[in-house]
Amino acid sequence: MTPSTTKSSENPGAPDLSPLEIGVSTELKGQPPKPNPPTPKTHTAASATILLMASALLSGLLGLVRIKYINSLFGAGPEQDAYRAAFALPDLLAYFLIGGAASISLITILNRYRETGLGKQPDDADADHALSVILSTMLVVLGIGVLFAEIFAPQYVWLANKGFRDDALRSSLCTSMTRIILPAQIFFFIGSAMGSRLQVRKIFIYQAFAPLLYNGGIIVGAFLFHRWLGVTSLAVGVFGGMFLGYGLLNTIGAFRTGLRYRFIVGFKDPAFLEWLKLSLPLMIGVSLVMFDRQFLNYFASTREGGITLIGNAKDLFNAPFNVIGPAAGAASLPFFASLYQQKREYDFSASVGRAVSRLFAVGMIVSAWMIALAPWLMDLFRGGKFHHADAAATTHLFILLSITLAIWAVQGIYARAFYAASDTRTPAIIGTTVTVLSIPIYWALFNGFNLTGLAIASDVGILAQTAALAILLHKKRLVSLAHIEYGELTRAFAASLIALAAAYELAHHLPPVTTHPGDILIIAAGSTAWAIAAVAVLLLAKSTLPAQILRRNKK
C-alpha cells in the first residue's frame, strides 16, 4: 500500500497505510510482513456518502416493511409496547460503556497516526496490537456490564417505564426481551471496533450492508417464530440481526484487510489508555439524541399503546432521516479528522460549514414532502391489528417530528466536527446540560398535551442541542458561522415551502381513498408535484444544490 506520508488530502480515496501504530507486541516484532490481501474499493467523501445513503435508503425501506409487519401482528398494544421498551436498557448500557466511542474515538486516533506519520511498522503490526488491546479489554468490561444488566433488568424496567409498574404483562414481556437483546450489544461493539479499521481506509461497503442484515434478521425472526414465541420472536430476530449484520460482517471485512487480531487484555496498555482518555467523555456524558427515546418511553408508557404510537412516529421519521443524516455524518468523520490533523483549519471549517449547509437544505426540502403527504404515508402502515385510529394518531405525531428533520441531521455533523478535532469533552458537556434542562420540558408538555407534548418537547430539545454545538464550535474557532451558506439556505427554504404547498394541494384535491393502492397513487402524484416545484424554484433562484447533487452522483 502507498505510505500514509504520501497520501494527498486532495485525493482522499487513495490507498491507505496502517493508520494506528502504537507500541509493538514482542510476538509481532521480527515477523516478516504479510502481503496485504485484496481489499474492497476505497471511497472519497462524496462516494462514501452516496454509498451509505443508498444503504440507508434500502435499509429504510426494509425497516418500513419491518414496521408494517410488526404493526399488523401486534398492533398498538401491550406486546409491542413491551418490545419497544426492551431496547432501553441495552441501548443505555452500550451508550455508557461504549456509545459512539468505539468507532468515533478509534477513527480519530487512527487518522491522527496516519496523517502525522507516527507509526513505526509498515506492516500494520502496531495498529493490530492497539485494536486487539482496545477490543479485548472492552469486551471484558462490556461482558461484566451485560451480566449485571441481566440481573437487574426487572428493576430497570420498573424504573424506566412509569406505566409498567402496575402492568404485569408489559413488565414481564419487557424484562424477558430485554435479557435476550442485552448480549447483542457485544456484537455491536465488535462490529464498531472492526468497522473503524475499515472506515479509516475509506472502506464503507461492509457498513453499508450491516443495517440491511439487521433489519432482515428482525423480519425473519418474526416470520419464523411468532406463532411459537409471540412478540419475543422479535427479540430473537434482533439478536440474530446484530450478530450477522454488525459483528460477523464487519469482522470478516477487517480480516480481509489483513488484520491480525489477538485477545490481549491490557488496562494499562498505552493504546488502551489513549483510547480511554478520548472516549471517557462520550461514556459519562449524556446526550439528548440518546435520552430523547428514554424520556418518550417513560411518559408514553402511562398510556397503553403510547410507546408504540410515539415509537412508530419516531421510526417513520427516522426512515428519511437515516438516509440524509447518519450516512453523511459517518462518511464525513474520517475526512474532517484528516483535514484537522493536517492543520488545515480554514479547509476544516469550510468543509463542515458546507456539509451543514447542504444537509440542512436537503433536510428542509425532504421535511416538506413528509409533512405534505403524512396522512397517506402513515395509512400505508394500517392493517391487521394496527387500525385506522392508530394510523391517524401516528400521523399527527409524525408531522410534529418532521418539522425538525434538518436540525436532527446537522446535529450529527456538528458533533463530529468536535470529534474530528479530538474534543469529546465539549459535546459531552453540552449534551448533558441540554438533557438535564429538557426533563422539566418533557414533563410539562406531556402533562399539558399528552403524546403531542412529547413530540414538541423532542423538537425543542434537539433545537437547543444543535444551536449550542454550532455556537461553541464558532467560539472555539473551529467552525465559523460565516462558512454557513445562508443564501443557499434561503433558496432551499423557499423551495421547501412552495413544494409543500404544491404536494399538499394536489393530494387534497384528489378523490379520497381507502385502500393502500390508492394511498400509493396519491403519494406518487404528490411526490411528483413536490419534486417539480422544488427543482423549479431552486433552478429559478439559481441554487447550486441541484448541480452539487448531480456532480456527487457522477463521482
C-alpha positions as CSV (number, residue, x, y, z in Angstrom):
1,M,0.0,0.0,0.0
2,T,1.1,3.6,-0.5
3,P,2.7,5.1,2.6
4,S,0.5,7.4,4.5
5,T,3.0,10.2,4.4
6,T,2.5,10.4,0.6
7,K,-1.3,10.4,0.8
8,S,-2.7,13.6,-0.7
9,S,-5.7,15.2,1.0
10,E,-6.9,16.3,-2.4
11,N,-7.3,12.6,-3.2
12,P,-8.8,11.1,0.0
13,G,-9.8,7.9,-1.9
14,A,-6.2,7.0,-2.4
15,P,-5.0,3.8,-0.7
16,D,-4.2,4.0,3.0
17,L,-1.4,2.5,5.1
18,S,-1.8,1.4,8.7
19,P,-3.5,4.2,10.4
20,L,-2.6,3.4,14.0
21,E,0.7,2.4,15.2
22,I,1.2,2.4,19.0
23,G,3.7,0.0,20.6
24,V,4.5,-3.4,19.1
25,S,4.0,-6.6,20.9
26,T,7.0,-8.9,21.2
27,E,5.2,-11.6,19.3
28,L,4.8,-9.4,16.3
29,K,8.3,-8.0,16.3
30,G,10.6,-9.6,13.8
31,Q,7.9,-11.3,11.8
32,P,8.2,-10.8,8.1
33,P,5.4,-8.5,6.7
34,K,2.4,-10.3,5.4
35,P,1.3,-9.4,1.9
36,N,-1.9,-7.5,2.1
37,P,-4.9,-9.4,0.7
38,P,-7.2,-7.7,-1.8
39,T,-9.5,-5.2,-0.2
40,P,-12.7,-3.5,-1.3
41,K,-12.6,-0.3,-3.2
42,T,-11.9,2.8,-1.1
43,H,-14.1,5.9,-1.3
44,T,-14.0,9.6,-1.4
45,A,-16.2,11.7,0.9
46,A,-18.7,12.0,-1.9
47,S,-18.8,8.4,-3.0
48,A,-18.9,7.2,0.6
49,T,-21.9,9.5,1.3
50,I,-23.7,8.2,-1.8
51,L,-23.0,4.6,-0.8
52,L,-24.2,5.0,2.7
53,M,-27.2,7.0,1.6
54,A,-28.1,4.2,-0.8
55,S,-27.6,1.7,2.0
56,A,-29.7,3.8,4.4
57,L,-32.4,4.1,1.7
58,L,-32.6,0.3,1.2
59,S,-32.4,-0.3,4.9
60,G,-35.1,2.3,5.5
61,L,-37.4,0.6,3.0
62,L,-36.7,-2.7,4.7
63,G,-37.3,-1.0,8.0
64,L,-40.7,0.2,6.8
65,V,-41.5,-3.4,5.9
66,R,-40.5,-4.4,9.4
67,I,-42.7,-1.8,11.0
68,K,-45.6,-2.7,8.8
69,Y,-45.2,-6.4,9.6
70,I,-44.8,-5.9,13.3
71,N,-47.8,-3.5,13.4
72,S,-50.0,-6.0,11.6
73,L,-49.0,-8.8,14.0
74,F,-49.2,-7.0,17.3
75,G,-50.9,-3.6,16.8
76,A,-50.6,-0.6,19.2
77,G,-51.0,-2.7,22.3
78,P,-49.1,-4.1,25.3
79,E,-47.0,-6.6,23.4
80,Q,-45.4,-4.0,21.0
81,D,-45.1,-1.5,23.9
82,A,-43.0,-4.1,25.8
83,Y,-40.9,-4.9,22.7
84,R,-40.1,-1.3,22.1
85,A,-39.3,-0.6,25.7
86,A,-37.0,-3.6,25.8
87,F,-34.3,-1.7,23.8
88,A,-33.9,0.9,26.6
89,L,-31.5,-0.9,28.9
90,P,-29.4,-2.5,26.1
91,D,-29.1,0.9,24.4
92,L,-28.2,2.6,27.7
93,L,-25.6,0.0,28.6
94,A,-24.0,0.4,25.2
95,Y,-24.2,4.2,25.4
96,F,-22.4,4.5,28.8
97,L,-19.8,1.7,28.2
98,I,-19.0,2.3,24.5
99,G,-21.6,4.6,23.0
100,G,-20.2,6.0,19.8
101,A,-16.8,5.8,21.4
102,A,-15.9,2.5,19.8
103,S,-15.9,3.9,16.3
104,I,-15.6,7.7,16.8
105,S,-12.6,7.6,19.1
106,L,-10.8,4.9,17.1
107,I,-11.3,6.7,13.8
108,T,-10.0,9.9,15.3
109,I,-6.9,8.2,16.7
110,L,-6.2,6.1,13.6
111,N,-6.5,9.2,11.4
112,R,-4.1,11.1,13.6
113,Y,-1.5,8.4,13.4
114,R,-1.9,8.1,9.7
115,E,-1.7,11.8,8.9
116,T,1.2,12.6,11.2
117,G,3.2,9.6,10.3
118,L,3.7,8.4,13.9
119,G,3.6,4.7,13.0
120,K,6.7,2.6,13.2
121,Q,5.7,-0.6,11.5
122,P,4.8,-0.6,7.8
123,D,3.0,-3.9,8.1
124,D,0.3,-2.7,10.4
125,A,1.7,-4.5,13.4
126,D,1.2,-1.5,15.7
127,A,-2.3,-0.9,14.5
128,D,-3.3,-4.6,15.0
129,H,-1.8,-4.6,18.5
130,A,-3.7,-1.4,19.5
131,L,-7.0,-2.6,18.1
132,S,-6.5,-6.0,19.8
133,V,-5.9,-4.4,23.2
134,I,-8.8,-2.0,23.0
135,L,-11.3,-4.5,21.7
136,S,-10.3,-7.3,24.1
137,T,-10.2,-5.1,27.2
138,M,-13.6,-3.5,26.5
139,L,-15.1,-6.9,25.7
140,V,-14.3,-7.9,29.3
141,V,-15.8,-4.7,30.6
142,L,-18.9,-5.0,28.4
143,G,-19.3,-8.6,29.3
144,I,-19.4,-7.7,33.0
145,G,-21.8,-4.9,32.3
146,V,-24.1,-7.3,30.4
147,L,-24.1,-9.7,33.3
148,F,-25.1,-7.1,35.8
149,A,-27.7,-5.7,33.4
150,E,-29.2,-9.2,33.0
151,I,-29.5,-9.5,36.8
152,F,-31.1,-6.1,37.4
153,A,-33.3,-5.9,34.3
154,P,-36.6,-6.2,36.2
155,Q,-35.6,-3.3,38.4
156,Y,-34.7,-1.1,35.4
157,V,-37.9,-1.9,33.6
158,W,-39.9,-0.9,36.6
159,L,-37.9,2.4,37.0
160,A,-37.7,3.4,33.3
161,N,-41.4,2.8,32.4
162,K,-43.8,4.5,34.7
163,G,-46.9,2.8,33.2
164,F,-45.4,-0.7,33.6
165,R,-45.4,-0.6,37.4
166,D,-49.0,-1.8,37.7
167,D,-49.0,-3.8,34.4
168,A,-47.7,-7.3,35.0
169,L,-48.0,-8.3,31.3
170,R,-46.0,-5.5,29.8
171,S,-43.4,-5.6,32.6
172,S,-42.8,-9.4,32.3
173,L,-42.6,-9.3,28.5
174,C,-40.3,-6.3,28.5
175,T,-37.9,-7.9,31.1
176,S,-37.6,-11.2,29.1
177,M,-37.0,-9.4,25.8
178,T,-34.5,-7.1,27.4
179,R,-32.5,-10.1,28.6
180,I,-32.4,-11.5,25.1
181,I,-31.4,-8.2,23.4
182,L,-28.7,-7.3,26.0
183,P,-25.9,-9.7,24.8
184,A,-26.4,-8.4,21.2
185,Q,-24.6,-5.3,22.3
186,I,-21.4,-7.3,22.4
187,F,-21.7,-8.0,18.7
188,F,-22.5,-4.3,18.1
189,F,-19.3,-3.3,19.9
190,I,-17.2,-5.8,17.9
191,G,-18.7,-4.5,14.7
192,S,-18.0,-0.9,15.7
193,A,-14.4,-1.6,16.5
194,M,-13.7,-3.7,13.4
195,G,-15.6,-1.1,11.3
196,S,-13.3,1.7,12.5
197,R,-10.4,-0.1,10.8
198,L,-12.4,-0.2,7.6
199,Q,-13.6,3.4,7.7
200,V,-10.1,4.7,8.3
201,R,-9.2,3.0,5.0
202,K,-12.2,4.7,3.4
203,I,-13.9,1.3,3.0
204,F,-17.6,1.6,3.7
205,I,-19.1,-1.4,1.8
206,Y,-19.5,-3.5,5.0
207,Q,-21.0,-0.7,6.9
208,A,-23.5,-0.3,4.1
209,F,-24.8,-3.9,4.3
210,A,-24.9,-4.1,8.1
211,P,-28.3,-2.4,8.7
212,L,-29.8,-4.5,5.9
213,L,-28.9,-7.7,7.6
214,Y,-30.0,-6.3,11.0
215,N,-33.5,-5.3,9.7
216,G,-33.7,-8.6,7.8
217,G,-32.9,-10.5,10.9
218,I,-35.9,-9.0,12.8
219,I,-38.3,-9.7,9.9
220,V,-37.1,-13.3,9.6
221,G,-37.3,-13.8,13.3
222,A,-40.9,-12.6,13.4
223,F,-41.9,-14.6,10.3
224,L,-40.4,-17.9,11.6
225,F,-41.1,-17.8,15.3
226,H,-44.0,-15.5,16.1
227,R,-46.5,-18.4,16.2
228,W,-44.5,-20.1,18.9
229,L,-42.8,-17.3,20.7
230,G,-45.2,-14.4,20.1
231,V,-43.7,-11.0,20.4
232,T,-40.5,-12.5,21.9
233,S,-39.7,-13.7,18.3
234,L,-38.8,-10.0,17.6
235,A,-36.1,-10.0,20.3
236,V,-34.7,-13.2,18.8
237,G,-34.5,-11.6,15.4
238,V,-32.7,-8.5,16.9
239,F,-30.1,-10.8,18.4
240,G,-29.6,-12.7,15.1
241,G,-29.5,-9.5,13.1
242,M,-27.0,-7.8,15.3
243,F,-24.7,-10.9,15.3
244,L,-24.8,-11.2,11.5
245,G,-25.1,-7.6,10.4
246,Y,-22.7,-5.9,12.7
247,G,-20.5,-8.4,14.5
248,L,-19.8,-11.0,11.8
249,L,-19.9,-8.9,8.7
250,N,-17.5,-6.2,9.9
251,T,-15.1,-8.7,11.4
252,I,-14.9,-10.5,8.0
253,G,-14.2,-7.2,6.4
254,A,-11.5,-6.3,8.9
255,F,-9.7,-9.6,8.4
256,R,-9.9,-9.1,4.7
257,T,-7.8,-6.0,5.1
258,G,-5.1,-8.1,6.8
259,L,-6.0,-7.7,10.4
260,R,-4.0,-9.9,12.8
261,Y,-6.1,-9.9,16.0
262,R,-5.1,-11.5,19.3
263,F,-7.0,-11.4,22.5
264,I,-5.0,-9.1,24.8
265,V,-6.4,-7.6,27.9
266,G,-4.4,-4.6,28.9
267,F,-5.9,-1.9,31.2
268,K,-2.5,-0.2,31.4
269,D,-1.5,-0.6,27.8
270,P,-0.7,2.8,26.3
271,A,-3.0,2.2,23.3
272,F,-6.0,1.4,25.6
273,L,-5.2,4.4,27.9
274,E,-5.1,6.8,24.9
275,W,-8.4,5.4,23.6
276,L,-10.0,5.6,27.1
277,K,-8.9,9.2,27.6
278,L,-10.6,10.3,24.4
279,S,-13.6,8.1,24.9
280,L,-14.4,8.8,28.5
281,P,-16.3,12.0,28.0
282,L,-18.5,10.1,25.5
283,M,-19.1,7.4,28.0
284,I,-20.0,9.6,31.0
285,G,-21.6,12.4,29.2
286,V,-25.3,12.1,28.2
287,S,-26.9,13.3,25.0
288,L,-30.5,14.2,24.1
289,V,-30.0,12.1,20.9
290,M,-29.9,9.1,23.2
291,F,-32.2,10.1,26.0
292,D,-35.0,11.5,23.9
293,R,-36.2,8.0,23.4
294,Q,-35.9,7.2,27.1
295,F,-38.0,10.2,28.0
296,L,-40.6,9.4,25.4
297,N,-40.9,5.8,26.7
298,Y,-41.1,6.9,30.3
299,F,-44.1,9.2,29.9
300,A,-45.8,7.4,27.0
301,S,-45.8,4.1,29.0
302,T,-48.7,5.5,31.2
303,R,-51.0,5.0,28.2
304,E,-51.4,1.5,26.8
305,G,-50.2,1.7,23.2
306,G,-48.5,5.0,23.9
307,I,-44.9,3.7,23.4
308,T,-46.0,2.1,20.2
309,L,-47.6,5.2,18.7
310,I,-44.8,7.6,19.5
311,G,-42.3,4.9,18.6
312,N,-43.9,4.4,15.2
313,A,-43.8,8.1,14.6
314,K,-40.1,8.2,15.5
315,D,-39.3,5.2,13.4
316,L,-41.1,6.5,10.4
317,F,-39.4,9.9,10.9
318,N,-36.0,8.1,11.1
319,A,-36.6,6.4,7.7
320,P,-35.8,9.5,5.6
321,F,-33.6,11.0,8.4
322,N,-31.3,8.0,8.2
323,V,-30.9,8.5,4.5
324,I,-29.6,12.0,4.8
325,G,-28.3,12.3,8.4
326,P,-26.2,9.5,9.8
327,A,-25.0,8.4,6.4
328,A,-23.5,11.8,5.7
329,G,-22.1,12.0,9.3
330,A,-20.5,8.6,9.2
331,A,-18.9,9.4,5.8
332,S,-17.7,12.8,6.9
333,L,-15.9,12.0,10.1
334,P,-12.7,10.4,8.6
335,F,-12.4,13.3,6.2
336,F,-12.9,16.0,8.8
337,A,-10.4,14.3,11.0
338,S,-7.9,14.2,8.1
339,L,-8.2,17.9,7.5
340,Y,-7.8,18.8,11.1
341,Q,-4.8,16.6,11.7
342,Q,-3.1,18.2,8.7
343,K,-3.7,21.6,10.5
344,R,-5.8,22.9,7.6
345,E,-8.0,25.0,9.8
346,Y,-9.7,27.0,7.1
347,D,-10.4,24.0,5.0
348,F,-11.8,22.2,8.0
349,S,-14.1,25.0,8.9
350,A,-15.2,25.5,5.4
351,S,-15.9,21.8,4.8
352,V,-18.0,21.5,8.0
353,G,-19.9,24.6,7.0
354,R,-20.5,23.4,3.5
355,A,-21.7,20.0,4.8
356,V,-24.1,21.6,7.3
357,S,-25.5,23.9,4.6
358,R,-26.1,21.2,2.1
359,L,-27.6,18.8,4.6
360,F,-29.8,21.4,6.1
361,A,-31.1,22.5,2.7
362,V,-31.9,18.9,1.7
363,G,-33.4,18.3,5.1
364,M,-35.9,21.2,4.7
365,I,-37.0,20.0,1.3
366,V,-37.4,16.4,2.4
367,S,-39.3,17.6,5.5
368,A,-41.8,19.4,3.2
369,W,-42.5,16.1,1.4
370,M,-43.0,14.3,4.7
371,I,-45.4,16.9,6.1
372,A,-47.5,17.3,2.9
373,L,-48.1,13.6,2.4
374,A,-48.1,12.4,6.0
375,P,-51.7,11.1,6.1
376,W,-51.2,8.8,3.2
377,L,-47.7,7.7,4.2
378,M,-48.9,6.7,7.6
379,D,-52.0,5.0,6.3
380,L,-49.8,2.5,4.5
381,F,-49.0,1.0,7.9
382,R,-52.6,0.4,8.7
383,G,-53.7,-3.2,8.6
384,G,-54.0,-6.3,10.8
385,K,-54.1,-5.2,14.4
386,F,-53.0,-1.7,13.6
387,H,-56.2,0.2,13.0
388,H,-57.2,3.5,11.3
389,A,-57.3,5.4,14.6
390,D,-53.7,4.2,15.3
391,A,-52.5,5.4,11.9
392,A,-54.3,8.8,12.4
393,A,-52.6,9.3,15.8
394,T,-49.2,8.4,14.4
395,T,-49.8,10.9,11.6
396,H,-50.2,13.8,14.0
397,L,-47.0,12.9,15.9
398,F,-45.1,12.3,12.7
399,I,-45.9,15.8,11.3
400,L,-44.7,17.5,14.5
401,L,-41.4,15.5,14.5
402,S,-40.9,16.1,10.8
403,I,-40.5,19.9,11.3
404,T,-37.0,19.3,12.8
405,L,-35.7,16.8,10.3
406,A,-33.0,19.2,9.1
407,I,-31.9,20.1,12.7
408,W,-31.6,16.4,13.6
409,A,-29.5,15.9,10.5
410,V,-26.9,18.7,11.0
411,Q,-26.6,18.0,14.8
412,G,-24.6,14.9,13.8
413,I,-22.3,16.9,11.6
414,Y,-21.6,19.5,14.3
415,A,-20.9,16.7,16.9
416,R,-18.5,15.0,14.5
417,A,-16.6,18.3,13.9
418,F,-15.8,18.2,17.6
419,Y,-14.8,14.6,17.5
420,A,-12.6,15.2,14.4
421,A,-10.8,17.8,16.4
422,S,-10.2,15.3,19.2
423,D,-12.6,17.2,21.5
424,T,-15.1,14.8,23.0
425,R,-15.5,16.7,26.3
426,T,-17.3,19.8,24.9
427,P,-20.1,17.9,23.1
428,A,-20.5,15.7,26.2
429,I,-20.9,18.7,28.5
430,I,-23.4,20.3,26.0
431,G,-25.4,17.1,25.7
432,T,-25.5,16.6,29.5
433,T,-26.6,20.2,30.1
434,V,-29.3,20.1,27.4
435,T,-30.6,16.7,28.5
436,V,-30.9,17.7,32.2
437,L,-32.6,21.0,31.3
438,S,-35.0,19.2,29.0
439,I,-36.5,16.9,31.7
440,P,-39.0,19.5,33.0
441,I,-39.9,20.4,29.4
442,Y,-40.9,16.9,28.6
443,W,-42.8,16.6,31.9
444,A,-44.7,19.9,31.5
445,L,-45.6,19.4,27.8
446,F,-46.7,15.8,28.4
447,N,-48.9,16.8,31.3
448,G,-50.4,19.6,29.2
449,F,-50.7,18.0,25.8
450,N,-50.1,14.2,26.2
451,L,-48.3,12.5,23.3
452,T,-48.4,15.7,21.3
453,G,-46.5,17.4,24.0
454,L,-43.8,14.8,23.9
455,A,-43.3,15.3,20.2
456,I,-43.0,19.1,20.7
457,A,-40.5,18.6,23.6
458,S,-38.4,16.4,21.4
459,D,-38.3,19.2,18.8
460,V,-37.4,21.9,21.4
461,G,-34.6,19.7,22.8
462,I,-32.8,18.9,19.6
463,L,-33.0,22.6,18.5
464,A,-31.3,23.6,21.8
465,Q,-28.6,21.0,21.5
466,T,-27.8,21.8,17.8
467,A,-27.7,25.5,18.4
468,A,-25.3,25.0,21.4
469,L,-22.9,22.9,19.3
470,A,-22.8,25.4,16.5
471,I,-22.2,28.4,18.8
472,L,-19.4,26.7,20.7
473,L,-17.7,25.5,17.6
474,H,-17.7,29.1,16.4
475,K,-16.4,30.4,19.8
476,K,-13.6,27.9,19.8
477,R,-12.7,29.0,16.3
478,L,-13.1,25.5,14.9
479,V,-16.1,26.1,12.6
480,S,-17.0,29.6,11.8
481,L,-20.7,30.5,11.4
482,A,-19.6,32.7,8.5
483,H,-19.0,29.5,6.5
484,I,-22.7,28.6,6.5
485,E,-24.2,29.2,3.0
486,Y,-27.0,31.5,4.1
487,G,-28.1,32.4,0.6
488,E,-28.4,28.7,-0.3
489,L,-30.4,28.0,2.8
490,T,-32.8,30.8,1.9
491,R,-33.4,29.5,-1.5
492,A,-33.9,25.9,-0.1
493,F,-36.4,27.3,2.4
494,A,-38.4,29.0,-0.3
495,A,-38.3,25.8,-2.4
496,S,-39.5,23.7,0.6
497,L,-42.5,26.0,1.3
498,I,-43.6,26.0,-2.4
499,A,-43.0,22.3,-2.8
500,L,-45.0,21.6,0.4
501,A,-47.9,23.7,-0.9
502,A,-47.9,22.0,-4.3
503,A,-47.9,18.5,-2.9
504,Y,-50.5,19.3,-0.2
505,E,-52.9,21.0,-2.6
506,L,-52.7,18.3,-5.2
507,A,-53.1,15.5,-2.7
508,H,-56.1,17.1,-1.0
509,H,-57.8,17.8,-4.3
510,L,-57.7,14.2,-5.5
511,P,-60.6,11.9,-4.6
512,P,-60.4,10.3,-1.2
513,V,-59.0,6.8,-1.0
514,T,-59.5,4.0,1.4
515,T,-57.0,1.4,0.1
516,H,-53.2,1.1,0.1
517,P,-53.0,1.2,-3.7
518,G,-55.0,4.5,-3.5
519,D,-52.5,5.8,-0.9
520,I,-49.6,4.9,-3.2
521,L,-51.2,6.7,-6.1
522,I,-51.7,9.9,-4.1
523,I,-48.2,9.7,-2.7
524,A,-46.8,9.3,-6.2
525,A,-48.8,12.2,-7.6
526,G,-48.0,14.4,-4.6
527,S,-44.3,13.4,-4.8
528,T,-44.2,14.4,-8.4
529,A,-45.7,17.8,-7.7
530,W,-43.3,18.2,-4.8
531,A,-40.2,17.4,-6.9
532,I,-41.2,19.6,-9.8
533,A,-41.9,22.5,-7.6
534,A,-38.7,22.1,-5.5
535,V,-36.4,21.8,-8.5
536,A,-38.1,24.6,-10.4
537,V,-37.7,27.0,-7.5
538,L,-34.1,26.0,-6.9
539,L,-33.3,26.5,-10.6
540,L,-35.1,29.8,-10.9
541,A,-33.4,31.0,-7.8
542,K,-30.0,29.9,-9.2
543,S,-29.3,27.5,-6.4
544,T,-26.2,25.4,-6.7
545,L,-27.8,22.5,-4.8
546,P,-29.1,20.5,-7.8
547,A,-25.7,20.8,-9.6
548,Q,-23.9,19.7,-6.4
549,I,-26.1,16.6,-6.1
550,L,-25.7,15.7,-9.7
551,R,-22.0,16.2,-9.5
552,R,-21.8,13.9,-6.5
553,N,-23.8,11.2,-8.2
554,K,-21.3,11.1,-11.1
555,K,-18.3,10.6,-8.8
